[in-house]
Amino acid sequence: MPSLLNTLMGNDQNKGMNDQAIANTMLAGAKAGASAYLVAALESATPELRTLYGTSLNQMVAAHGGLTALAVNKGWYRPYDMPELQLAETFEQSQTVVKAPARV
């Protein structure tokens, strides 16, 4: 199945990498959102606000868990590989990014 981004951009090259980049961005956003809700819950002045922020925090943690499971199932993350293999794969991906042609 072609990725949404590649379909919109009309580019079928490297289609798995675009989905992976989107998932990474979403994971980073979920992490930042969860951090913000945690701080807001800890700093809130009333129990009602603490409950509101706590509920939102739980939703963000669940979303992050779902995205992480998707990334593991797709093979984008391999948390159980040896650290050496994870480092080598990350280095290989970084080389691909550095060699990628600039798009205007």
C-alpha positions as CSV (number, residue, x, y, z in Angstrom):
1,M,0.0,0.0,0.0
2,P,1.5,3.4,-1.0
3,S,2.1,5.9,1.8
4,L,-0.2,8.9,2.0
5,L,2.7,11.3,1.8
6,N,4.1,9.7,-1.4
7,T,0.7,9.6,-3.0
8,L,0.2,13.3,-2.3
9,M,3.7,14.2,-3.4
10,G,3.5,11.9,-6.5
11,N,6.8,10.2,-5.4
12,D,7.0,6.4,-5.0
13,Q,10.7,6.4,-4.1
14,N,11.6,5.4,-0.6
15,K,8.0,5.1,0.3
16,G,8.7,3.3,3.6
17,M,11.0,6.0,4.8
18,N,8.4,8.7,4.6
19,D,6.0,6.8,6.8
20,Q,8.8,6.2,9.2
21,A,9.6,9.9,9.3
22,I,6.0,10.8,9.9
23,A,5.8,8.2,12.8
24,N,9.0,9.6,14.3
25,T,7.6,13.1,14.2
26,M,4.3,12.0,15.7
27,L,6.2,10.1,18.5
28,A,8.2,13.3,19.2
29,G,5.1,15.3,19.3
30,A,3.3,12.9,21.7
31,K,6.3,12.9,23.9
32,A,6.4,16.7,24.1
33,G,2.6,16.8,24.7
34,A,2.8,14.3,27.5
35,S,5.6,16.3,29.1
36,A,3.6,19.5,28.9
37,Y,0.5,17.8,30.4
38,L,2.6,16.3,33.2
39,V,4.0,19.7,34.1
40,A,0.6,21.3,33.9
41,A,-0.9,18.6,36.2
42,L,1.9,19.0,38.7
43,E,1.6,22.8,38.7
44,S,-2.2,23.1,38.6
45,A,-3.8,25.0,41.5
46,T,-7.1,23.1,41.7
47,P,-8.0,19.4,41.9
48,E,-10.3,19.8,38.9
49,L,-7.5,21.1,36.7
50,R,-5.2,18.4,37.9
51,T,-7.8,15.8,36.9
52,L,-8.3,17.4,33.5
53,Y,-4.6,17.5,32.8
54,G,-4.1,14.0,34.2
55,T,-6.7,12.6,31.9
56,S,-5.1,14.3,28.9
57,L,-1.7,13.0,30.0
58,N,-3.1,9.4,30.1
59,Q,-4.5,9.8,26.6
60,M,-1.1,11.1,25.3
61,V,0.7,8.2,27.0
62,A,-1.7,5.7,25.4
63,A,-1.3,7.4,22.0
64,H,2.5,7.2,22.3
65,G,2.2,3.5,23.2
66,G,0.1,2.8,20.2
67,L,2.5,4.7,17.9
68,T,5.5,2.8,19.4
69,A,3.7,-0.5,18.9
70,L,3.1,0.4,15.2
71,A,6.7,1.4,14.7
72,V,7.9,-1.9,16.3
73,N,5.4,-3.9,14.2
74,K,6.6,-2.2,11.0
75,G,10.2,-2.8,11.8
76,W,11.1,0.9,12.1
77,Y,12.2,0.4,15.7
78,R,13.9,-2.7,16.9
79,P,14.2,-2.2,20.7
80,Y,15.3,-5.8,21.3
81,D,18.2,-5.8,18.9
82,M,21.8,-5.6,20.2
83,P,22.9,-2.0,20.9
84,E,25.6,-2.4,18.3
85,L,23.1,-3.3,15.6
86,Q,20.8,-0.4,16.6
87,L,23.8,2.0,16.4
88,A,24.8,0.7,13.0
89,E,21.3,1.0,11.6
90,T,21.0,4.6,12.9
91,F,24.3,5.4,11.3
92,E,23.2,3.9,8.0
93,Q,20.0,5.9,8.1
94,S,21.9,9.1,8.9
95,Q,24.1,8.5,5.9
96,T,21.0,8.2,3.7
97,V,19.7,11.5,5.0
98,V,22.9,13.3,4.4
99,K,23.2,11.9,0.9
100,A,19.6,12.7,0.0
101,P,19.2,15.4,-2.7
102,A,17.9,18.7,-1.5
103,R,14.3,19.5,-2.5
104,V,13.0,22.9,-3.2
